[in-house]
Amino acid sequence: MILNSYSWRLAPSVTETRDVYLTKTINRVERMYEENNELPIVLLCHSMGCKMGHYFLQFCEIHKGQEWIDKHIYAYMVSS
């Protein structure tokens, strides 16, 4: 399990332009996928992180395509 924290005070788009957060998260997902025998990962999001997780998946779809998501993400789970 890996924690990927972010500043909840910023809009998701700002985290990318300021910190390259979403691109770094894509790289982290790809690394986890490779390190775990090419098993897709589970995204587990909590509270406001659920909005960031949803935005992340939209960002991935735009920049990497649905095939990338299907290959690297097994499930997207939310917890309140």
Secondary structure as UniProt FT lines:
FT   TURN            8..9
FT   HELIX           12..19
FT   HELIX           21..35
FT   TURN            36..38
FT   STRAND          41..46
FT   TURN            47..48
FT   HELIX           49..63
FT   HELIX           66..72
FT   STRAND          73..79
//
